[in-house]
Amino acid sequence: MNIRSLVLVLLLGTASAAGWAQAPKPAPEQGTAYTEHGFSVGEGDAALPGTLLMPDGKGPFPAMVLVHGSGPGDRDSTLGPNRPFRDIAHGLASHGIAVLRYDKRTRVHPVAAAFDPDFNLDRESTDDAVAAVAALQRTPGVDPQRVFVFGHSLGAMLAPRIVQRSGAAGGVMFAASSRTMLDLIPEQMERMARLQGANPQASAASLAAINDLIARVRAGEDAPDAQSTLGAKAAYLRDADALDPVAEARATRQPLLILHGGADIQVTDTDWDDWTAAFGEDDRVTLKRYPRLGHLGIETDPDAPLASYAEAGTVDAGLISDIAAWVNGQ
């Protein structure tokens, strides 16, 4: 897999994880403290299939909606052999929290998304997550006043917006960039080139081409090569570039839990420093950094950070416990 394809897998999710096609590792055994149900987000032909985990016992229970990162993710947020959303859902359900996860719109209805001239972040993620919160609030056994949003990567950047628009009780943001997608792409390309030991001259040429494309997108040009180069149309990239995660988090009245993996090679400590500078003194926001966790919430070898994407692992139990404790403490 070349550097550009790898960046698109990790950042945009636009390429399949070819070469990583191991069998997914089973979810950790969590006992029988919950039951699993089919669930639908939306109605009619536009609906998205999902899975709801309901804790055993007498409710009403707090609940969580899981919101994907970029790309056409399934309900488990599968990447290679890893299924982080399945791990998180089973873990939180074991702590007495109902959890809804669903297949993303770009996976279930890819043709409609591809031909939508107004396709943007809201049509990709926000609107469905808001609908998922509303659906959970109407679900028997769920406390409608305690429905939360968990966002990963792009979903984490959008979590404050989703919380605001849905009236959710609060948001959990894991691996949230403080910067825009177009800021991250060249940085990630350069980092991947170093990690893969790529030819410096070829890497410099690729990076120059990407920077030129980003400049044209930001200048408002049509940039028809954006789709083939970055896997998204120029209009979508401009919409993504307008997202200011820190400003949207500041505008959110509900409590937020911001979590960061110190071994993340996609969303780095530069972003973590921005979050702590913005909210370190804010009583509404809780922040925690996990030094050995990578982008998927899986423990990562700092000397081989790419291996965590290709090797089967499970989301850190401490991370899941911290999320559960925060939700149950609200």
KOLZASE-42150 format. One line per field, with one value per residue: residue number from 0; residue in three letters; x, y, z of N, C-alpha, C in turn. Coordinates in pm, whole numbers, plus 50000, padded with zeros to 5 digits. Layout:
// KOLZASE-42150
nr <- (NUM,...)
rest <- (ALA,...)
n.px <- (X,...)
n.py <- (Y,...)
n.pz <- (Z,...)
ca.px <- (X,...)
ca.py <- (Y,...)
ca.pz <- (Z,...)
c.px <- (X,...)
c.py <- (Y,...)
c.pz <- (Z,...)
***
This chain:
// KOLZASE-42150
nr <- (0,1,2,3,4,5,6,7,8,9,10,11,12,13,14,15,16,17,18,19,20,21,22,23,24,25,26,27,28,29,30,31,32,33,34,35,36,37,38,39,40,41,42,43,44,45,46,47,48,49,50,51,52,53,54,55,56,57,58,59,60,61,62,63,64,65,66,67,68,69,70,71,72,73,74,75,76,77,78,79,80,81,82,83,84,85,86,87,88,89,90,91,92,93,94,95,96,97,98,99,100,101,102,103,104,105,106,107,108,109,110,111,112,113,114,115,116,117,118,119,120,121,122,123,124,125,126,127,128,129,130,131,132,133,134,135,136,137,138,139,140,141,142,143,144,145,146,147,148,149,150,151,152,153,154,155,156,157,158,159,160,161,162,163,164,165,166,167,168,169,170,171,172,173,174,175,176,177,178,179,180,181,182,183,184,185,186,187,188,189,190,191,192,193,194,195,196,197,198,199,200,201,202,203,204,205,206,207,208,209,210,211,212,213,214,215,216,217,218,219,220,221,222,223,224,225,226,227,228,229,230,231,232,233,234,235,236,237,238,239,240,241,242,243,244,245,246,247,248,249,250,251,252,253,254,255,256,257,258,259,260,261,262,263,264,265,266,267,268,269,270,271,272,273,274,275,276,277,278,279,280,281,282,283,284,285,286,287,288,289,290,291,292,293,294,295,296,297,298,299,300,301,302,303,304,305,306,307,308,309,310,311,312,313,314,315,316,317,318,319,320,321,322,323,324,325,326,327,328,329)
rest <- (MET,ASN,ILE,ARG,SER,LEU,VAL,LEU,VAL,LEU,LEU,LEU,GLY,THR,ALA,SER,ALA,ALA,GLY,TRP,ALA,GLN,ALA,PRO,LYS,PRO,ALA,PRO,GLU,GLN,GLY,THR,ALA,TYR,THR,GLU,HIS,GLY,PHE,SER,VAL,GLY,GLU,GLY,ASP,ALA,ALA,LEU,PRO,GLY,THR,LEU,LEU,MET,PRO,ASP,GLY,LYS,GLY,PRO,PHE,PRO,ALA,MET,VAL,LEU,VAL,HIS,GLY,SER,GLY,PRO,GLY,ASP,ARG,ASP,SER,THR,LEU,GLY,PRO,ASN,ARG,PRO,PHE,ARG,ASP,ILE,ALA,HIS,GLY,LEU,ALA,SER,HIS,GLY,ILE,ALA,VAL,LEU,ARG,TYR,ASP,LYS,ARG,THR,ARG,VAL,HIS,PRO,VAL,ALA,ALA,ALA,PHE,ASP,PRO,ASP,PHE,ASN,LEU,ASP,ARG,GLU,SER,THR,ASP,ASP,ALA,VAL,ALA,ALA,VAL,ALA,ALA,LEU,GLN,ARG,THR,PRO,GLY,VAL,ASP,PRO,GLN,ARG,VAL,PHE,VAL,PHE,GLY,HIS,SER,LEU,GLY,ALA,MET,LEU,ALA,PRO,ARG,ILE,VAL,GLN,ARG,SER,GLY,ALA,ALA,GLY,GLY,VAL,MET,PHE,ALA,ALA,SER,SER,ARG,THR,MET,LEU,ASP,LEU,ILE,PRO,GLU,GLN,MET,GLU,ARG,MET,ALA,ARG,LEU,GLN,GLY,ALA,ASN,PRO,GLN,ALA,SER,ALA,ALA,SER,LEU,ALA,ALA,ILE,ASN,ASP,LEU,ILE,ALA,ARG,VAL,ARG,ALA,GLY,GLU,ASP,ALA,PRO,ASP,ALA,GLN,SER,THR,LEU,GLY,ALA,LYS,ALA,ALA,TYR,LEU,ARG,ASP,ALA,ASP,ALA,LEU,ASP,PRO,VAL,ALA,GLU,ALA,ARG,ALA,THR,ARG,GLN,PRO,LEU,LEU,ILE,LEU,HIS,GLY,GLY,ALA,ASP,ILE,GLN,VAL,THR,ASP,THR,ASP,TRP,ASP,ASP,TRP,THR,ALA,ALA,PHE,GLY,GLU,ASP,ASP,ARG,VAL,THR,LEU,LYS,ARG,TYR,PRO,ARG,LEU,GLY,HIS,LEU,GLY,ILE,GLU,THR,ASP,PRO,ASP,ALA,PRO,LEU,ALA,SER,TYR,ALA,GLU,ALA,GLY,THR,VAL,ASP,ALA,GLY,LEU,ILE,SER,ASP,ILE,ALA,ALA,TRP,VAL,ASN,GLY,GLN)
n.px <- (50086,50066,50191,50002,49761,49752,49729,49476,49319,49356,49286,49065,48927,48868,48973,48987,49094,49300,49533,49533,49367,49293,49119,48872,48934,48762,48514,48586,48503,48223,48038,47690,47541,47371,47145,47109,46980,46816,46812,46690,46796,46647,46401,46216,46342,46579,46678,46910,47068,47117,47254,47138,47243,47115,47127,47081,46818,46633,46541,46504,46787,47102,47226,47416,47518,47714,47943,48087,48424,48577,48480,48329,48208,48126,47892,48055,48280,48490,48829,49070,49171,49043,48775,48668,48429,48255,48388,48375,48097,48010,48159,48065,47795,47818,47866,47622,47508,47308,47372,47395,47489,47552,47538,47717,47599,47736,47819,47589,47428,47592,47589,47389,47503,47735,47639,47516,47495,47520,47652,47793,47958,47747,47547,47683,47737,47642,47356,47242,47336,47209,46946,46969,47009,46759,46596,46683,46605,46337,46310,46188,46294,46521,46665,46550,46665,46927,47090,47377,47654,47908,48192,48429,48741,48678,48410,48435,48523,48289,48117,48044,47874,47673,47573,47473,47269,47099,47020,47134,47264,47532,47874,48124,48452,48682,49009,49005,49071,49201,49225,49166,49057,49199,49428,49542,49595,49838,50029,49994,50061,50333,50428,50360,50519,50774,50753,50719,50954,50986,51094,51269,51266,51049,50847,50852,50768,50507,50393,50414,50235,49995,49974,49947,49700,49534,49561,49433,49173,49107,49110,48877,48853,48738,48869,48876,49036,49037,48870,48985,49237,49219,48993,48751,48510,48576,48398,48302,48541,48593,48382,48449,48684,48592,48504,48548,48666,48734,48608,48341,48313,48345,48110,47919,47689,47651,47808,48141,48360,48687,48913,49235,49479,49813,49988,49891,49913,49777,49601,49761,49980,49996,49736,49616,49743,49624,49356,49381,49479,49260,49053,49141,49092,48823,48535,48327,48430,48601,48922,49145,49445,49594,49883,49982,49801,49673,49523,49288,49219,49353,49621,49948,50259,50519,50742,50660,50425,50238,50166,49952,49724,49720,49736,49542,49357,49216,48998,49116,49048,49050,49005,48739,48613,48656,48500,48247,48228,48223,47984,47794,47825,47708)
n.py <- (49881,50215,50541,50753,50611,50485,50703,50792,50576,50590,50856,50953,50723,50625,50429,50072,49847,49689,49427,49420,49224,49045,48807,48953,49017,48850,49018,49124,48896,48969,48868,48813,49048,49205,49253,49207,49391,49442,49754,50058,50352,50639,50643,50443,50405,50538,50465,50355,50057,49918,49829,49777,49764,49660,49694,49435,49409,49651,49948,50308,50333,50508,50615,50571,50700,50593,50751,50754,50791,50934,50823,50522,50366,50063,49938,49847,49995,49891,49834,49688,49413,49498,49601,49852,49990,49786,49673,49889,49923,49677,49686,49923,49856,49653,49801,49901,50075,50165,50111,50236,50155,50200,50134,50341,50617,50655,50400,50241,50370,50440,50526,50722,50913,50973,51100,51321,51658,51839,51720,51699,51747,51738,51595,51362,51271,51423,51469,51211,51119,51293,51212,50954,50998,51110,50890,50708,50844,50802,50538,50261,50191,50343,50629,50933,51175,51125,51064,51024,51125,50960,51031,50943,51036,51201,51196,51269,51532,51640,51597,51799,51964,51781,51720,51971,52016,51801,51801,51627,51479,51518,51494,51267,51279,51121,51098,51343,51585,51912,52072,52145,51914,51957,52071,51854,51657,51696,51689,51433,51280,51336,51229,50956,50890,50903,50698,50475,50467,50588,50697,50997,51203,51135,51148,51417,51531,51429,51546,51817,51829,51768,51985,52191,52123,52152,52426,52523,52428,52570,52822,52833,52716,52489,52239,51958,51733,51669,51462,51225,51240,51293,51162,51290,51539,51882,52068,51934,51910,52178,52238,52070,52195,52424,52356,52422,52272,52338,52585,52507,52330,52507,52650,52477,52389,52167,51907,51786,51516,51479,51279,51135,50960,50908,50781,50814,50843,50989,51189,51405,51492,51763,51844,51763,51939,52177,52131,52107,52360,52513,52418,52339,52468,52464,52379,52241,52062,51757,51620,51372,51196,50913,50756,50531,50459,50421,50550,50405,50347,50136,49967,50064,49995,50212,50208,50086,50204,50176,49913,49867,49906,49696,49463,49242,49365,49492,49747,49952,49852,50021,50274,50242,50196,50445,50610,50504,50558,50836,50887,50763,50924,51162)
n.pz <- (50000,49903,50011,49981,49954,50202,50376,50299,50380,50660,50728,50567,50509,50257,50101,50071,50328,50208,50212,50480,50555,50777,50985,51190,51535,51797,51998,52335,52595,52774,52946,53025,53058,52916,52638,52282,52011,51697,51521,51380,51221,51120,50850,50612,50277,50316,50558,50814,50907,51234,51560,51883,52212,52511,52858,53102,53347,53543,53393,53380,53153,53115,52793,52488,52178,51912,51702,51387,51249,50953,50621,50474,50710,50888,51137,51339,51310,51159,51089,50910,51100,51325,51542,51673,51759,51823,52041,52223,52249,52365,52599,52731,52762,52945,53165,53232,53045,52776,52432,52107,51785,51436,51080,50860,50658,50412,50366,50352,50163,49927,49657,49641,49809,49666,49439,49533,49510,49713,49918,50235,50557,50741,50606,50573,50836,51072,51062,51069,51313,51490,51442,51541,51816,51879,51824,52017,52247,52239,52294,52472,52804,52798,52943,52857,52922,52957,52731,52548,52335,52163,51990,51741,51609,51313,51384,51650,51625,51531,51737,51939,51782,51715,51969,52045,51848,51881,52144,52323,52628,52672,52550,52433,52327,52139,52017,51878,51643,51680,51473,51119,50860,50621,50718,50840,50644,50475,50681,50785,50560,50533,50774,50746,50531,50644,50836,50677,50544,50293,49964,49975,49777,49612,49800,49869,49629,49607,49833,49768,49553,49683,49860,49676,49563,49790,49833,49604,49647,49881,49775,49642,49395,49135,49122,49004,49031,49296,49386,49280,49391,49671,49744,49782,49692,49592,49706,49931,50076,50128,50297,50511,50583,50695,50942,51276,51534,51805,51850,51816,52028,52240,52216,52299,52547,52705,52910,52835,52752,52684,52524,52464,52279,52348,52178,51928,51582,51401,51505,51690,51972,51937,51880,52119,52298,52214,52291,52570,52632,52562,52726,52973,53215,53239,53398,53291,53114,53089,53071,52946,52895,52737,52749,52598,52404,52073,51768,51745,52000,52099,52257,52166,52012,52051,51891,51661,51528,51316,51322,51490,51344,51169,51314,51513,51782,52091,52217,52477,52808,53029,52916,52829,53075,53197,53036,53092,53366,53364,53222,53388,53605,53545)
ca.px <- (50000,50152,50170,49877,49650,49749,49675,49333,49258,49361,49221,48936,48858,48816,49026,48969,49215,49362,49660,49512,49245,49290,48989,48861,48945,48633,48501,48615,48388,48173,47930,47556,47478,47296,47089,47136,46858,46824,46765,46696,46808,46578,46284,46201,46457,46700,46713,47040,47056,47208,47243,47122,47271,47041,47166,46979,46772,46529,46586,46566,46933,47170,47251,47523,47522,47852,47951,48208,48517,48554,48474,48207,48226,48016,47852,48166,48393,48594,48947,49153,49120,48993,48637,48666,48296,48199,48451,48322,47956,47998,48215,47975,47674,47851,47863,47486,47476,47257,47461,47349,47583,47480,47619,47719,47525,47820,47831,47459,47375,47708,47559,47317,47599,47831,47576,47453,47580,47533,47706,47885,47976,47619,47479,47761,47742,47568,47210,47207,47363,47100,46831,46993,46982,46614,46539,46713,46525,46201,46318,46155,46408,46627,46636,46566,46745,47067,47142,47505,47714,48051,48246,48568,48810,48589,48291,48468,48524,48150,48035,47978,47764,47566,47515,47393,47150,47012,46983,47190,47305,47674,47949,48257,48532,48807,49093,48950,49164,49163,49249,49080,49102,49299,49554,49598,49635,49982,50106,49988,50138,50476,50456,50353,50637,50886,50732,50733,51085,50967,51195,51247,51233,50911,50758,50846,50688,50367,50350,50397,50112,49883,49966,49893,49557,49468,49557,49328,49044,49083,49089,48744,48856,48660,48961,48817,49126,49026,48807,49080,49357,49189,48876,48634,48496,48628,48297,48303,48664,48579,48293,48529,48784,48524,48473,48641,48623,48748,48501,48212,48312,48323,47971,47832,47659,47652,47941,48219,48474,48782,49011,49340,49584,49945,50060,49814,49994,49688,49568,49881,49983,49971,49593,49592,49785,49521,49239,49410,49489,49126,48954,49204,49036,48678,48474,48231,48503,48697,49023,49237,49537,49639,50012,50017,49692,49675,49404,49170,49199,49423,49759,50032,50404,50567,50845,50596,50287,50147,50128,49825,49616,49726,49730,49417,49364,49087,49001,49163,48940,49053,48938,48596,48569,48654,48382,48130,48222,48183,47842,47716,47841,47639)
ca.py <- (50000,50333,50640,50826,50521,50463,50824,50795,50477,50634,50984,50967,50596,50611,50308,49955,49810,49577,49393,49407,49144,48938,48789,49039,48952,48856,49115,49065,48836,49060,48806,48825,49157,49288,49184,49275,49406,49517,49892,50135,50497,50694,50570,50414,50361,50608,50421,50291,49947,49928,49734,49837,49680,49705,49623,49360,49473,49752,50081,50346,50336,50605,50557,50633,50683,50592,50823,50714,50880,50951,50706,50441,50270,49980,49968,49813,50080,49794,49871,49570,49310,49559,49648,49930,50025,49668,49664,49995,49896,49567,49731,50017,49784,49580,49899,49949,50183,50122,50162,50223,50176,50178,50145,50481,50645,50634,50257,50183,50438,50508,50590,50846,51010,51012,51188,51433,51777,51916,51630,51767,51676,51714,51486,51240,51223,51495,51453,51076,51107,51364,51123,50840,51045,51122,50755,50651,50914,50746,50393,50213,50144,50443,50756,51033,51287,51082,51009,51089,51102,50929,51050,50904,51101,51303,51197,51345,51673,51680,51565,51916,52005,51682,51740,52094,52006,51692,51814,51517,51519,51549,51430,51210,51300,51047,51119,51460,51688,52050,52142,52100,51801,51999,52091,51725,51569,51699,51647,51287,51226,51347,51134,50820,50870,50872,50569,50370,50474,50617,50776,51138,51286,51103,51198,51563,51563,51401,51646,51943,51819,51776,52123,52270,52094,52213,52571,52550,52406,52681,52942,52825,52661,52367,52131,51828,51625,51642,51332,51117,51254,51288,51080,51372,51654,52007,52132,51864,51946,52316,52230,52013,52293,52529,52306,52463,52189,52405,52685,52440,52279,52623,52694,52373,52410,52039,51860,51711,51437,51477,51173,51138,50860,50969,50711,50835,50903,51068,51307,51399,51575,51902,51865,51752,52064,52276,52103,52139,52506,52572,52372,52288,52534,52466,52276,52166,51969,51666,51580,51267,51144,50776,50762,50418,50424,50477,50617,50320,50317,50010,49991,50071,49996,50339,50184,50031,50254,50129,49775,49860,49901,49570,49351,49236,49409,49536,49879,49947,49841,50140,50381,50215,50218,50588,50666,50460,50630,50973,50887,50730,51032,51284)
ca.pz <- (50000,49895,50118,49965,49985,50346,50437,50274,50468,50798,50751,50500,50500,50122,50038,50156,50400,50138,50273,50624,50560,50875,51050,51308,51665,51865,52106,52466,52662,52877,53021,52969,53131,52822,52522,52156,51933,51573,51539,51256,51232,51004,50803,50470,50198,50361,50693,50836,51003,51348,51670,52015,52327,52628,52980,53175,53468,53533,53356,53253,53151,53028,52661,52409,52033,51862,51574,51315,51182,50810,50536,50477,50817,50934,51276,51429,51273,51126,51013,50914,51191,51449,51545,51798,51808,51888,52173,52309,52276,52461,52726,52798,52801,53067,53274,53253,52951,52647,52328,51970,51676,51311,50959,50817,50534,50295,50345,50316,50044,49868,49528,49669,49863,49562,49340,49603,49487,49837,50021,50324,50684,50805,50536,50595,50975,51176,51058,51112,51457,51557,51433,51630,51952,51894,51827,52148,52348,52232,52312,52607,52882,52792,53007,52750,52969,52970,52606,52520,52204,52157,51856,51719,51498,51258,51469,51771,51588,51511,51855,51998,51694,51730,52102,52042,51763,51925,52283,52401,52763,52672,52443,52453,52207,52142,51897,51810,51600,51706,51347,51011,50781,50523,50790,50879,50534,50442,50798,50792,50448,50565,50881,50692,50446,50731,50901,50578,50482,50151,49894,50011,49661,49572,49905,49857,49511,49642,49929,49695,49476,49777,49908,49566,49555,49905,49809,49504,49713,49972,49695,49584,49259,49118,49159,48974,49071,49440,49407,49253,49474,49814,49768,49814,49604,49648,49790,50059,50147,50178,50413,50620,50624,50771,51075,51381,51647,51934,51860,51835,52165,52329,52204,52353,52689,52776,52949,52736,52795,52572,52550,52362,52285,52329,52070,51805,51475,51316,51586,51773,52093,51898,51900,52263,52360,52185,52374,52710,52642,52549,52824,53094,53333,53220,53480,53209,53028,53151,52973,52990,52793,52760,52678,52511,52313,51939,51715,51762,52140,52123,52298,52048,52030,51996,51790,51542,51544,51212,51348,51562,51246,51095,51407,51589,51920,52146,52279,52615,52906,53114,52842,52833,53214,53224,52969,53167,53493,53335,53187,53508,53701,53501)
c.px <- (50089,50110,50036,49758,49638,49691,49524,49260,49248,49280,49081,48859,48809,48871,49001,49101,49276,49500,49649,49398,49260,49148,48983,48870,48810,48633,48532,48489,48345,48062,47796,47477,47394,47240,47107,47010,46889,46762,46780,46703,46749,46465,46291,46330,46587,46747,46848,47022,47158,47182,47235,47152,47201,47087,47049,46937,46668,46588,46508,46717,46984,47205,47356,47503,47667,47856,48088,48303,48483,48542,48350,48212,48104,47989,47962,48287,48515,48706,49046,49093,49053,48852,48615,48526,48228,48257,48389,48177,47939,48052,48122,47847,47697,47854,47724,47444,47425,47342,47403,47464,47515,47577,47606,47649,47609,47849,47700,47406,47489,47678,47487,47410,47691,47771,47500,47540,47603,47589,47811,47893,47842,47545,47553,47741,47643,47420,47168,47230,47255,46973,46846,46968,46832,46548,46564,46627,46381,46197,46282,46279,46525,46580,46656,46649,46893,47114,47265,47553,47861,48096,48392,48622,48721,48461,48312,48471,48381,48064,47972,47859,47645,47496,47425,47262,47051,46957,47029,47244,47452,47744,48084,48332,48664,48879,49038,49062,49110,49171,49162,49142,49213,49431,49623,49655,49783,50070,50109,50066,50287,50515,50457,50474,50758,50872,50752,50870,51078,51082,51171,51206,51089,50812,50742,50759,50540,50312,50327,50268,49989,49866,49911,49743,49481,49457,49448,49189,49010,49059,48952,48741,48780,48740,48902,48906,49117,48968,48907,49201,49329,49061,48751,48631,48542,48526,48291,48426,48657,48487,48368,48630,48724,48490,48583,48602,48630,48637,48366,48202,48288,48176,47872,47813,47671,47794,48008,48330,48566,48896,49109,49441,49720,50028,49988,49902,49907,49650,49670,49870,49972,49824,49558,49630,49682,49398,49264,49423,49351,49036,49013,49149,48883,48616,48375,48298,48602,48793,49110,49317,49587,49770,50036,49907,49706,49539,49277,49140,49263,49567,49853,50179,50459,50676,50788,50450,50190,50095,49992,49706,49607,49713,49602,49440,49225,49105,49032,49046,48935,48985,48787,48541,48561,48533,48256,48116,48177,48033,47758,47725,47768,47499)
c.py <- (50124,50437,50709,50737,50498,50584,50828,50693,50533,50761,50988,50838,50565,50492,50191,49920,49684,49552,49380,49309,49022,48923,48879,48958,48960,48962,49049,49009,48924,48998,48827,48934,49247,49199,49270,49276,49476,49654,49964,50283,50559,50603,50543,50370,50426,50561,50351,50179,49960,49819,49812,49733,49740,49626,49544,49439,49579,49887,50187,50363,50459,50536,50637,50599,50691,50651,50801,50830,50886,50818,50622,50331,50185,50008,49935,49902,49994,49857,49756,49466,49367,49613,49732,49963,49904,49653,49765,49967,49787,49609,49824,49949,49704,49670,49961,50062,50122,50186,50132,50250,50135,50192,50287,50499,50619,50487,50197,50241,50511,50580,50722,50953,51062,51111,51304,51558,51858,51832,51703,51689,51645,51599,51354,51184,51290,51462,51314,51058,51178,51277,51004,50878,51052,50985,50689,50715,50862,50597,50353,50157,50238,50570,50867,51153,51252,51007,51092,51052,51071,50944,51010,50976,51211,51311,51273,51495,51727,51663,51688,51965,51911,51699,51863,52074,51902,51712,51697,51570,51557,51470,51381,51221,51225,51064,51233,51555,51824,52133,52083,51983,51840,52038,51957,51645,51578,51655,51495,51222,51225,51245,50990,50789,50834,50733,50453,50371,50503,50700,50925,51225,51263,51158,51349,51605,51539,51507,51781,51942,51831,51920,52216,52249,52161,52365,52605,52530,52525,52812,52941,52770,52529,52243,51993,51711,51594,51504,51219,51122,51234,51213,51158,51492,51782,52073,52066,51904,52089,52319,52175,52114,52405,52484,52347,52386,52258,52508,52619,52380,52392,52665,52594,52392,52281,51996,51777,51634,51422,51383,51166,51026,50921,50903,50723,50903,50982,51200,51310,51487,51724,51936,51859,51881,52175,52257,52141,52290,52570,52539,52321,52348,52539,52351,52190,52054,51888,51617,51468,51215,51007,50757,50652,50381,50496,50529,50536,50290,50187,50041,49972,50070,50125,50323,50127,50074,50206,49989,49765,49859,49763,49448,49358,49277,49446,49671,49864,49948,49962,50258,50364,50240,50366,50655,50631,50537,50773,50978,50863,50837,51159,51288)
c.pz <- (50000,49999,50103,49998,50134,50418,50418,50359,50609,50821,50694,50494,50361,50048,50130,50220,50337,50196,50423,50651,50650,50929,51173,51436,51736,51974,52239,52530,52779,52961,52952,53039,53041,52712,52399,52070,51801,51592,51406,51287,51106,50959,50654,50405,50245,50498,50697,50939,51114,51449,51800,52121,52448,52750,53037,53299,53439,53501,53431,53265,53077,52897,52586,52262,51989,51722,51511,51285,51034,50739,50559,50582,50843,51082,51377,51408,51239,51046,51023,51007,51316,51434,51672,51849,51872,52028,52270,52347,52381,52598,52801,52843,52929,53189,53292,53162,52822,52537,52189,51874,51546,51194,50904,50681,50409,50269,50293,50186,49971,49738,49551,49721,49754,49464,49404,49585,49613,49951,50104,50456,50751,50738,50554,50735,51069,51178,51108,51262,51537,51556,51526,51775,51975,51903,51962,52257,52351,52266,52454,52677,52882,52861,52903,52791,52980,52847,52566,52380,52223,52013,51849,51598,51440,51340,51598,51741,51573,51636,51919,51914,51710,51864,52103,51967,51812,52066,52367,52533,52770,52564,52489,52322,52222,52009,51813,51771,51640,51578,51236,50936,50683,50589,50817,50763,50500,50559,50807,50679,50479,50673,50830,50604,50532,50791,50804,50510,50333,50095,49920,49894,49616,49673,49895,49739,49540,49736,49861,49615,49565,49827,49800,49553,49669,49886,49709,49563,49802,49897,49625,49443,49255,49157,49132,49012,49219,49467,49388,49346,49622,49846,49805,49721,49675,49741,49928,50140,50202,50300,50534,50673,50708,50913,51172,51507,51782,51953,51884,51975,52265,52329,52262,52502,52770,52811,52839,52806,52675,52607,52433,52386,52255,52222,51936,51701,51377,51383,51698,51897,52062,51920,52049,52335,52335,52273,52521,52730,52641,52667,52955,53222,53328,53297,53403,53130,53110,53043,53030,52870,52834,52682,52576,52410,52180,51897,51736,51908,52183,52160,52179,52087,51971,51891,51661,51540,51437,51239,51415,51467,51181,51184,51489,51733,51969,52214,52428,52714,52998,53048,52850,52974,53248,53158,53048,53297,53472,53305,53312,53615,53664,53561)
***
